Amino acid sequence: MSEIVIRHVEAADAEALRLLNTHPGVYHQTLQLPHPSMEMWQERVMKKPGRRHLVACLDDKVVGHLALDVMENPRRSHVATFGISVSAEVQGRGAGSALMREMINLCDNWLRIERIELTVFADNAPAIALYRKYGFEVEGTGKRFALRDGEFVDALYMARVK
């Protein structure tokens, strides 16, 4: 079995990330829209203050992505939020866990982050299980949080406090 390698995103990853996020099994559980443009992903992988991108690679192919945003407000500079997506073909094979471990390592040991927050659709059981595995707890529910496939769905607010 091949090893999942985590590394920082590169500009050349934009097309792989666009393709990963075109799959209904991926964008259905995120706030992404169908048919993401190449321009959007090229812009998204460019360096921005407070944002870090990690990618998971399996046999040199990008199979996962995590974007970490450290809050800019000085009173919330100890907080980060993130979004994660894993290729539909490899979900359940460890890419999400590998990305989570590296993100938590960065937050705990390098970035002075005390609190990591996320929002997840309330019906996304595999993702919720992944987050719980890494110490995240549900703090609340956002009713009718987002439109998905023509219906409003709830989301859970989760956080991990160091």
N, CA and C atoms as an extended XYZ file, in Angstrom:
486
Properties=species:S:1:pos:R:3:atomname:S:1:resname:S:1:resid:I:1 pbc="F F F"
N         0.834       -1.183        0.000 N   MET     1
C         0.000        0.000        0.000 CA  MET     1
C         0.880        1.248        0.000 C   MET     1
N         0.551        2.209       -0.819 N   SER     2
C         1.341        3.430       -0.928 CA  SER     2
C         1.141        4.317        0.291 C   SER     2
N         2.146        5.142        0.530 N   GLU     3
C         2.107        6.057        1.660 CA  GLU     3
C         1.525        7.409        1.235 C   GLU     3
N         0.705        7.976        2.097 N   ILE     4
C         0.153        9.304        1.849 CA  ILE     4
C         1.191       10.324        2.294 C   ILE     4
N         1.521       11.235        1.409 N   VAL     5
C         2.506       12.280        1.686 CA  VAL     5
C         1.770       13.616        1.793 C   VAL     5
N         2.061       14.354        2.858 N   ILE     6
C         1.475       15.683        3.050 CA  ILE     6
C         2.544       16.715        2.737 C   ILE     6
N         2.169       17.713        1.963 N   ARG     7
C         3.095       18.801        1.624 CA  ARG     7
C         2.309       20.080        1.444 C   ARG     7
N         3.046       21.197        1.353 N   HIS     8
C         2.414       22.484        1.098 CA  HIS     8
C         1.966       22.535       -0.354 C   HIS     8
N         0.883       23.246       -0.604 N   VAL     9
C         0.354       23.355       -1.965 CA  VAL     9
C         1.349       24.103       -2.863 C   VAL     9
N         1.328       23.788       -4.130 N   GLU    10
C         2.129       24.488       -5.138 CA  GLU    10
C         1.186       25.011       -6.205 C   GLU    10
N         1.594       26.047       -6.899 N   ALA    11
C         0.748       26.635       -7.949 CA  ALA    11
C         0.316       25.583       -8.967 C   ALA    11
N         1.194       24.629       -9.249 N   ALA    12
C         0.893       23.585      -10.233 CA  ALA    12
C        -0.214       22.633       -9.773 C   ALA    12
N        -0.613       22.699       -8.494 N   ASP    13
C        -1.669       21.826       -7.969 CA  ASP    13
C        -3.068       22.327       -8.296 C   ASP    13
N        -3.201       23.520       -8.827 N   ALA    14
C        -4.524       24.121       -9.047 CA  ALA    14
C        -5.432       23.219       -9.882 C   ALA    14
N        -4.926       22.652      -10.955 N   GLU    15
C        -5.767       21.802      -11.808 CA  GLU    15
C        -6.198       20.540      -11.078 C   GLU    15
N        -5.295       19.913      -10.335 N   ALA    16
C        -5.651       18.709       -9.577 CA  ALA    16
C        -6.714       19.026       -8.525 C   ALA    16
N        -6.604       20.177       -7.882 N   LEU    17
C        -7.596       20.572       -6.873 CA  LEU    17
C        -8.942       20.884       -7.526 C   LEU    17
N        -8.894       21.511       -8.694 N   ARG    18
C       -10.137       21.782       -9.419 CA  ARG    18
C       -10.839       20.460       -9.757 C   ARG    18
N       -10.080       19.510      -10.282 N   LEU    19
C       -10.660       18.209      -10.641 CA  LEU    19
C       -11.209       17.476       -9.420 C   LEU    19
N       -10.465       17.496       -8.321 N   LEU    20
C       -10.909       16.847       -7.088 CA  LEU    20
C       -12.274       17.406       -6.668 C   LEU    20
N       -12.438       18.728       -6.767 N   ASN    21
C       -13.657       19.399       -6.300 CA  ASN    21
C       -14.791       19.418       -7.323 C   ASN    21
N       -14.590       18.829       -8.511 N   THR    22
C       -15.691       18.739       -9.472 CA  THR    22
C       -16.553       17.513       -9.218 C   THR    22
N       -16.090       16.588       -8.401 N   HIS    23
C       -16.827       15.349       -8.143 CA  HIS    23
C       -17.987       15.619       -7.184 C   HIS    23
N       -19.210       15.205       -7.542 N   PRO    24
C       -20.361       15.446       -6.654 CA  PRO    24
C       -20.163       14.874       -5.248 C   PRO    24
N       -19.434       13.780       -5.121 N   GLY    25
C       -19.167       13.196       -3.816 CA  GLY    25
C       -18.267       14.051       -2.951 C   GLY    25
N       -17.620       15.048       -3.552 N   VAL    26
C       -16.771       15.975       -2.803 CA  VAL    26
C       -17.525       17.284       -2.568 C   VAL    26
N       -17.974       17.949       -3.629 N   TYR    27
C       -18.568       19.275       -3.413 CA  TYR    27
C       -19.907       19.214       -2.687 C   TYR    27
N       -20.580       18.068       -2.720 N   HIS    28
C       -21.851       17.903       -2.013 CA  HIS    28
C       -21.694       18.184       -0.514 C   HIS    28
N       -20.522       17.861        0.038 N   GLN    29
C       -20.295       18.024        1.477 CA  GLN    29
C       -19.497       19.276        1.821 C   GLN    29
N       -19.301       20.168        0.848 N   THR    30
C       -18.589       21.424        1.103 CA  THR    30
C       -19.488       22.585        0.684 C   THR    30
N       -18.975       23.791        0.803 N   LEU    31
C       -19.709       24.966        0.327 CA  LEU    31
C       -19.317       25.336       -1.102 C   LEU    31
N       -18.586       24.431       -1.772 N   GLN    32
C       -18.207       24.659       -3.165 CA  GLN    32
C       -19.425       24.538       -4.065 C   GLN    32
N       -19.363       25.209       -5.189 N   LEU    33
C       -20.393       25.083       -6.211 CA  LEU    33
C       -19.925       24.092       -7.276 C   LEU    33
N       -20.859       23.455       -7.987 N   PRO    34
C       -20.436       22.582       -9.094 CA  PRO    34
C       -19.669       23.393      -10.154 C   PRO    34
N       -18.858       22.723      -10.927 N   HIS    35
C       -18.129       23.306      -12.061 CA  HIS    35
C       -17.168       24.426      -11.646 C   HIS    35
N       -16.255       24.156      -10.703 N   PRO    36
C       -15.306       25.199      -10.295 CA  PRO    36
C       -14.380       25.571      -11.454 C   PRO    36
N       -14.098       26.852      -11.564 N   SER    37
C       -13.251       27.319      -12.662 CA  SER    37
C       -11.772       27.162      -12.316 C   SER    37
N       -10.973       27.051      -13.355 N   MET    38
C        -9.525       26.974      -13.189 CA  MET    38
C        -9.009       28.270      -12.569 C   MET    38
N        -9.552       29.405      -13.006 N   GLU    39
C        -9.125       30.706      -12.463 CA  GLU    39
C        -9.326       30.769      -10.954 C   GLU    39
N       -10.481       30.264      -10.492 N   MET    40
C       -10.763       30.288       -9.063 CA  MET    40
C        -9.709       29.497       -8.298 C   MET    40
N        -9.354       28.312       -8.804 N   TRP    41
C        -8.376       27.491       -8.092 CA  TRP    41
C        -6.968       28.060       -8.203 C   TRP    41
N        -6.637       28.678       -9.321 N   GLN    42
C        -5.323       29.326       -9.423 CA  GLN    42
C        -5.212       30.446       -8.388 C   GLN    42
N        -6.288       31.214       -8.245 N   GLU    43
C        -6.292       32.294       -7.255 CA  GLU    43
C        -6.270       31.735       -5.839 C   GLU    43
N        -7.004       30.674       -5.623 N   ARG    44
C        -7.124       30.092       -4.288 CA  ARG    44
C        -5.797       29.569       -3.750 C   ARG    44
N        -4.937       29.038       -4.618 N   VAL    45
C        -3.669       28.473       -4.137 CA  VAL    45
C        -2.561       29.524       -3.999 C   VAL    45
N        -2.827       30.766       -4.412 N   MET    46
C        -1.827       31.813       -4.243 CA  MET    46
C        -1.699       32.174       -2.763 C   MET    46
N        -0.509       32.649       -2.391 N   LYS    47
C        -0.263       32.990       -0.993 CA  LYS    47
C        -1.129       34.169       -0.566 C   LYS    47
N        -1.717       34.010        0.636 N   LYS    48
C        -2.497       35.077        1.246 CA  LYS    48
C        -2.114       35.125        2.720 C   LYS    48
N        -2.133       36.324        3.323 N   PRO    49
C        -1.787       36.419        4.748 CA  PRO    49
C        -2.703       35.532        5.597 C   PRO    49
N        -2.103       34.770        6.489 N   GLY    50
C        -2.872       33.951        7.415 CA  GLY    50
C        -3.402       32.642        6.855 C   GLY    50
N        -3.221       32.385        5.567 N   ARG    51
C        -3.756       31.160        4.965 CA  ARG    51
C        -2.617       30.212        4.606 C   ARG    51
N        -2.837       28.942        4.951 N   ARG    52
C        -1.901       27.895        4.587 CA  ARG    52
C        -2.689       26.766        3.946 C   ARG    52
N        -2.137       26.204        2.895 N   HIS    53
C        -2.768       25.080        2.197 CA  HIS    53
C        -1.867       23.863        2.311 C   HIS    53
N        -2.466       22.742        2.632 N   LEU    54
C        -1.765       21.461        2.599 CA  LEU    54
C        -2.456       20.578        1.585 C   LEU    54
N        -1.687       19.717        0.940 N   VAL    55
C        -2.274       18.719        0.060 CA  VAL    55
C        -1.784       17.339        0.487 C   VAL    55
N        -2.652       16.353        0.273 N   ALA    56
C        -2.304       14.957        0.495 CA  ALA    56
C        -2.063       14.334       -0.866 C   ALA    56
N        -0.942       13.626       -0.992 N   CYS    57
C        -0.593       12.986       -2.265 CA  CYS    57
C        -0.450       11.484       -2.052 C   CYS    57
N        -0.955       10.749       -3.014 N   LEU    58
C        -0.832        9.292       -3.039 CA  LEU    58
C        -0.241        8.952       -4.403 C   LEU    58
N         0.932        8.346       -4.403 N   ASP    59
C         1.640        8.049       -5.660 CA  ASP    59
C         1.781        9.314       -6.510 C   ASP    59
N         2.181       10.399       -5.885 N   ASP    60
C         2.416       11.702       -6.529 CA  ASP    60
C         1.156       12.346       -7.112 C   ASP    60
N        -0.019       11.833       -6.777 N   LYS    61
C        -1.278       12.424       -7.240 CA  LYS    61
C        -1.955       13.112       -6.063 C   LYS    61
N        -2.409       14.361       -6.274 N   VAL    62
C        -3.108       15.092       -5.220 CA  VAL    62
C        -4.462       14.442       -4.987 C   VAL    62
N        -4.696       13.985       -3.738 N   VAL    63
C        -5.948       13.305       -3.406 CA  VAL    63
C        -6.682       13.975       -2.249 C   VAL    63
N        -6.101       15.034       -1.701 N   GLY    64
C        -6.756       15.735       -0.600 CA  GLY    64
C        -6.204       17.130       -0.446 C   GLY    64
N        -6.984       17.971        0.238 N   HIS    65
C        -6.633       19.379        0.376 CA  HIS    65
C        -7.176       19.902        1.694 C   HIS    65
N        -6.375       20.700        2.383 N   LEU    66
C        -6.815       21.366        3.598 CA  LEU    66
C        -6.353       22.808        3.554 C   LEU    66
N        -7.289       23.737        3.711 N   ALA    67
C        -6.967       25.161        3.768 CA  ALA    67
C        -7.172       25.621        5.202 C   ALA    67
N        -6.125       26.177        5.783 N   LEU    68
C        -6.140       26.647        7.166 CA  LEU    68
C        -6.057       28.165        7.180 C   LEU    68
N        -7.001       28.786        7.875 N   ASP    69
C        -7.016       30.248        7.989 CA  ASP    69
C        -6.845       30.650        9.440 C   ASP    69
N        -5.777       31.399        9.726 N   VAL    70
C        -5.550       31.954       11.057 CA  VAL    70
C        -6.247       33.314       11.092 C   VAL    70
N        -7.020       33.530       12.132 N   MET    71
C        -7.785       34.772       12.255 CA  MET    71
C        -6.854       35.989       12.318 C   MET    71
N        -7.217       37.044       11.582 N   GLU    72
C        -6.399       38.251       11.539 CA  GLU    72
C        -6.678       39.193       12.705 C   GLU    72
N        -7.906       39.201       13.229 N   ASN    73
C        -8.251       40.062       14.352 CA  ASN    73
C        -7.325       39.738       15.527 C   ASN    73
N        -6.614       40.737       16.082 N   PRO    74
C        -5.663       40.466       17.172 CA  PRO    74
C        -6.282       39.731       18.356 C   PRO    74
N        -7.541       39.985       18.620 N   ARG    75
C        -8.186       39.342       19.767 CA  ARG    75
C        -8.546       37.886       19.470 C   ARG    75
N        -8.468       37.487       18.180 N   ARG    76
C        -8.756       36.093       17.793 CA  ARG    76
C        -7.563       35.461       17.089 C   ARG    76
N        -6.386       36.011       17.292 N   SER    77
C        -5.197       35.486       16.604 CA  SER    77
C        -4.779       34.110       17.122 C   SER    77
N        -5.411       33.636       18.190 N   HIS    78
C        -5.147       32.295       18.726 CA  HIS    78
C        -6.090       31.257       18.113 C   HIS    78
N        -6.905       31.687       17.126 N   VAL    79
C        -7.938       30.831       16.530 CA  VAL    79
C        -7.648       30.606       15.048 C   VAL    79
N        -7.901       29.386       14.604 N   ALA    80
C        -7.824       29.071       13.177 CA  ALA    80
C        -9.085       28.308       12.797 C   ALA    80
N        -9.434       28.388       11.529 N   THR    81
C       -10.534       27.613       10.974 CA  THR    81
C       -10.011       26.926        9.729 C   THR    81
N       -10.676       25.865        9.312 N   PHE    82
C       -10.170       25.143        8.146 CA  PHE    82
C       -11.306       24.509        7.360 C   PHE    82
N       -10.976       24.172        6.119 N   GLY    83
C       -11.838       23.382        5.263 CA  GLY    83
C       -11.003       22.250        4.692 C   GLY    83
N       -11.624       21.115        4.501 N   ILE    84
C       -10.887       19.942        4.029 CA  ILE    84
C       -11.729       19.218        2.983 C   ILE    84
N       -11.057       18.664        1.994 N   SER    85
C       -11.738       17.824        1.006 CA  SER    85
C       -10.796       16.696        0.610 C   SER    85
N       -11.399       15.532        0.367 N   VAL    86
C       -10.637       14.349       -0.029 CA  VAL    86
C       -11.300       13.773       -1.268 C   VAL    86
N       -10.495       13.367       -2.222 N   SER    87
C       -10.970       12.772       -3.462 CA  SER    87
C       -11.947       11.642       -3.165 C   SER    87
N       -13.055       11.619       -3.913 N   ALA    88
C       -14.081       10.596       -3.706 CA  ALA    88
C       -13.496        9.186       -3.844 C   ALA    88
N       -12.484        9.017       -4.698 N   GLU    89
C       -11.904        7.694       -4.941 CA  GLU    89
C       -11.110        7.156       -3.759 C   GLU    89
N       -10.629        8.034       -2.878 N   VAL    90
C        -9.774        7.557       -1.776 CA  VAL    90
C       -10.358        7.861       -0.395 C   VAL    90
N       -11.594        8.326       -0.334 N   GLN    91
C       -12.195        8.604        0.975 CA  GLN    91
C       -12.189        7.334        1.819 C   GLN    91
N       -11.830        7.490        3.093 N   GLY    92
C       -11.765        6.351        4.000 CA  GLY    92
C       -10.438        5.613        3.998 C   GLY    92
N        -9.445        6.138        3.261 N   ARG    93
C        -8.150        5.443        3.172 CA  ARG    93
C        -7.019        6.187        3.887 C   ARG    93
N        -7.365        7.195        4.715 N   GLY    94
C        -6.343        7.829        5.552 CA  GLY    94
C        -5.871        9.201        5.131 C   GLY    94
N        -6.293        9.686        3.969 N   ALA    95
C        -5.826       11.007        3.526 CA  ALA    95
C        -6.351       12.109        4.450 C   ALA    95
N        -7.612       12.011        4.841 N   GLY    96
C        -8.185       13.005        5.754 CA  GLY    96
C        -7.472       13.010        7.092 C   GLY    96
N        -7.199       11.825        7.629 N   SER    97
C        -6.474       11.724        8.906 CA  SER    97
C        -5.068       12.303        8.791 C   SER    97
N        -4.392       12.018        7.701 N   ALA    98
C        -3.035       12.540        7.512 CA  ALA    98
C        -3.046       14.070        7.455 C   ALA    98
N        -4.024       14.636        6.746 N   LEU    99
C        -4.142       16.097        6.685 CA  LEU    99
C        -4.465       16.674        8.061 C   LEU    99
N        -5.378       16.041        8.786 N   MET   100
C        -5.754       16.513       10.126 CA  MET   100
C        -4.546       16.489       11.068 C   MET   100
N        -3.788       15.395       11.067 N   ARG   101
C        -2.617       15.289       11.954 CA  ARG   101
C        -1.616       16.400       11.680 C   ARG   101
N        -1.340       16.659       10.409 N   GLU   102
C        -0.350       17.690       10.076 CA  GLU   102
C        -0.870       19.083       10.403 C   GLU   102
N        -2.153       19.329       10.161 N   MET   103
C        -2.739       20.630       10.495 CA  MET   103
C        -2.682       20.873       11.999 C   MET   103
N        -3.025       19.859       12.794 N   ILE   104
C        -2.991       20.009       14.252 CA  ILE   104
C        -1.552       20.199       14.734 C   ILE   104
N        -0.600       19.491       14.140 N   ASN   105
C         0.813       19.691       14.473 CA  ASN   105
C         1.222       21.146       14.210 C   ASN   105
N         0.854       21.680       13.053 N   LEU   106
C         1.178       23.078       12.749 CA  LEU   106
C         0.566       24.017       13.778 C   LEU   106
N        -0.714       23.819       14.062 N   CYS   107
C        -1.418       24.706       14.997 CA  CYS   107
C        -0.824       24.625       16.400 C   CYS   107
N        -0.618       23.408       16.906 N   ASP   108
C        -0.161       23.213       18.281 CA  ASP   108
C         1.298       23.583       18.491 C   ASP   108
N         2.144       23.323       17.511 N   ASN   109
C         3.581       23.417       17.730 CA  ASN   109
C         4.303       24.530       16.983 C   ASN   109
N         3.615       25.189       16.047 N   TRP   110
C         4.301       26.179       15.225 CA  TRP   110
C         3.563       27.509       15.102 C   TRP   110
N         2.253       27.506       15.247 N   LEU   111
C         1.481       28.718       14.948 CA  LEU   111
C         0.822       29.368       16.167 C   LEU   111
N         1.033       28.844       17.362 N   ARG   112
C         0.425       29.389       18.592 CA  ARG   112
C        -1.098       29.415       18.526 C   ARG   112
N        -1.682       28.411       17.915 N   ILE   113
C        -3.145       28.324       17.823 CA  ILE   113
C        -3.659       27.519       19.011 C   ILE   113
N        -4.592       28.097       19.746 N   GLU   114
C        -5.180       27.450       20.918 CA  GLU   114
C        -6.552       26.845       20.611 C   GLU   114
N        -7.205       27.345       19.558 N   ARG   115
C        -8.566       26.909       19.232 CA  ARG   115
C        -8.677       26.739       17.726 C   ARG   115
N        -9.156       25.566       17.298 N   ILE   116
C        -9.387       25.307       15.871 CA  ILE   116
C       -10.884       25.091       15.706 C   ILE   116
N       -11.486       25.841       14.791 N   GLU   117
C       -12.928       25.786       14.567 CA  GLU   117
C       -13.235       25.223       13.185 C   GLU   117
N       -14.439       24.652       13.056 N   LEU   118
C       -14.892       24.199       11.752 CA  LEU   118
C       -16.408       24.188       11.721 C   LEU   118
N       -16.933       24.128       10.520 N   THR   119
C       -18.361       23.961       10.287 CA  THR   119
C       -18.509       22.749        9.377 C   THR   119
N       -19.461       21.878        9.699 N   VAL   120
C       -19.655       20.657        8.916 CA  VAL   120
C       -21.151       20.403        8.782 C   VAL   120
N       -21.582       19.943        7.610 N   PHE   121
C       -22.993       19.599        7.449 CA  PHE   121
C       -23.366       18.536        8.474 C   PHE   121
N       -24.516       18.711        9.103 N   ALA   122
C       -24.948       17.834       10.201 CA  ALA   122
C       -25.128       16.382        9.767 C   ALA   122
N       -25.334       16.139        8.459 N   ASP   123
C       -25.526       14.767        7.977 CA  ASP   123
C       -24.250       14.129        7.424 C   ASP   123
N       -23.111       14.781        7.608 N   ASN   124
C       -21.843       14.266        7.090 CA  ASN   124
C       -21.156       13.418        8.174 C   ASN   124
N       -21.726       12.242        8.428 N   ALA   125
C       -21.245       11.372        9.508 CA  ALA   125
C       -19.758       11.005        9.397 C   ALA   125
N       -19.233       10.662        8.199 N   PRO   126
C       -17.806       10.317        8.135 CA  PRO   126
C       -16.903       11.486        8.559 C   PRO   126
N       -17.229       12.697        8.133 N   ALA   127
C       -16.412       13.852        8.508 CA  ALA   127
C       -16.514       14.127       10.009 C   ALA   127
N       -17.726       14.053       10.546 N   ILE   128
C       -17.914       14.296       11.985 CA  ILE   128
C       -17.106       13.283       12.788 C   ILE   128
N       -17.109       12.021       12.359 N   ALA   129
C       -16.313       10.989       13.042 CA  ALA   129
C       -14.826       11.316       12.977 C   ALA   129
N       -14.357       11.792       11.818 N   LEU   130
C       -12.953       12.179       11.671 CA  LEU   130
C       -12.605       13.303       12.640 C   LEU   130
N       -13.444       14.326       12.702 N   TYR   131
C       -13.167       15.461       13.579 CA  TYR   131
C       -13.182       15.035       15.048 C   TYR   131
N       -14.138       14.208       15.433 N   ARG   132
C       -14.194       13.719       16.827 CA  ARG   132
C       -12.919       12.936       17.171 C   ARG   132
N       -12.431       12.160       16.213 N   LYS   133
C       -11.204       11.372       16.409 CA  LYS   133
C       -10.033       12.267       16.809 C   LYS   133
N       -10.035       13.506       16.333 N   TYR   134
C        -8.945       14.436       16.619 CA  TYR   134
C        -9.312       15.475       17.680 C   TYR   134
N       -10.310       15.160       18.501 N   GLY   135
C       -10.601       15.993       19.662 CA  GLY   135
C       -11.567       17.135       19.452 C   GLY   135
N       -12.237       17.189       18.320 N   PHE   136
C       -13.214       18.248       18.081 CA  PHE   136
C       -14.535       17.882       18.743 C   PHE   136
N       -15.200       18.873       19.302 N   GLU   137
C       -16.491       18.687       19.954 CA  GLU   137
C       -17.526       19.600       19.327 C   GLU   137
N       -18.763       19.137       19.282 N   VAL   138
C       -19.865       19.949       18.768 CA  VAL   138
C       -20.175       21.045       19.782 C   VAL   138
N       -20.234       22.281       19.314 N   GLU   139
C       -20.552       23.416       20.182 CA  GLU   139
C       -21.923       24.007       19.864 C   GLU   139
N       -22.484       23.671       18.715 N   GLY   140
C       -23.799       24.194       18.377 CA  GLY   140
C       -24.236       23.753       16.993 C   GLY   140
N       -25.454       24.163       16.637 N   THR   141
C       -26.035       23.820       15.343 CA  THR   141
C       -26.479       25.094       14.641 C   THR   141
N       -26.151       25.189       13.368 N   GLY   142
C       -26.651       26.269       12.518 CA  GLY   142
C       -27.838       25.744       11.734 C   GLY   142
N       -29.016       26.192       12.079 N   LYS   143
C       -30.234       25.730       11.391 CA  LYS   143
C       -30.290       26.332        9.992 C   LYS   143
N       -30.672       25.503        9.010 N   ARG   144
C       -30.788       25.954        7.622 CA  ARG   144
C       -29.536       26.746        7.215 C   ARG   144
N       -28.386       26.170        7.498 N   PHE   145
C       -27.086       26.820        7.334 CA  PHE   145
C       -26.755       27.155        5.883 C   PHE   145
N       -27.025       26.212        4.970 N   ALA   146
C       -26.622       26.420        3.578 CA  ALA   146
C       -27.556       25.666        2.633 C   ALA   146
N       -27.625       26.167        1.420 N   LEU   147
C       -28.413       25.532        0.367 CA  LEU   147
C       -27.566       24.437       -0.275 C   LEU   147
N       -28.155       23.233       -0.386 N   ARG   148
C       -27.460       22.107       -1.023 CA  ARG   148
C       -28.491       21.316       -1.799 C   ARG   148
N       -28.269       21.165       -3.077 N   ASP   149
C       -29.189       20.412       -3.937 CA  ASP   149
C       -30.632       20.893       -3.779 C   ASP   149
N       -30.823       22.211       -3.679 N   GLY   150
C       -32.166       22.791       -3.629 CA  GLY   150
C       -32.834       22.790       -2.265 C   GLY   150
N       -32.148       22.293       -1.233 N   GLU   151
C       -32.728       22.273        0.107 CA  GLU   151
C       -31.747       22.878        1.102 C   GLU   151
N       -32.300       23.544        2.134 N   PHE   152
C       -31.449       24.072        3.187 CA  PHE   152
C       -31.108       22.951        4.164 C   PHE   152
N       -29.844       22.898        4.552 N   VAL   153
C       -29.383       21.862        5.476 CA  VAL   153
C       -28.704       22.504        6.677 C   VAL   153
N       -28.797       21.801        7.809 N   ASP   154
C       -28.168       22.267        9.039 CA  ASP   154
C       -26.678       21.956        9.013 C   ASP   154
N       -25.952       22.691        9.844 N   ALA   155
C       -24.522       22.437       10.019 CA  ALA   155
C       -24.207       22.422       11.503 C   ALA   155
N       -23.153       21.724       11.839 N   LEU   156
C       -22.651       21.713       13.217 CA  LEU   156
C       -21.430       22.622       13.303 C   LEU   156
N       -21.359       23.349       14.394 N   TYR   157
C       -20.164       24.130       14.719 CA  TYR   157
C       -19.357       23.269       15.663 C   TYR   157
N       -18.124       22.978       15.287 N   MET   158
C       -17.256       22.143       16.102 CA  MET   158
C       -15.954       22.888       16.372 C   MET   158
N       -15.306       22.544       17.482 N   ALA   159
C       -14.021       23.158       17.797 CA  ALA   159
C       -13.184       22.202       18.629 C   ALA   159
N       -11.889       22.425       18.554 N   ARG   160
C       -10.905       21.727       19.386 CA  ARG   160
C       -10.104       22.799       20.097 C   ARG   160
N       -10.099       22.719       21.423 N   VAL   161
C        -9.342       23.677       22.225 CA  VAL   161
C        -8.124       22.949       22.780 C   VAL   161
N        -6.968       23.514       22.563 N   LYS   162
C        -5.712       22.878       22.987 CA  LYS   162
C        -5.682       22.746       24.495 C   LYS   162
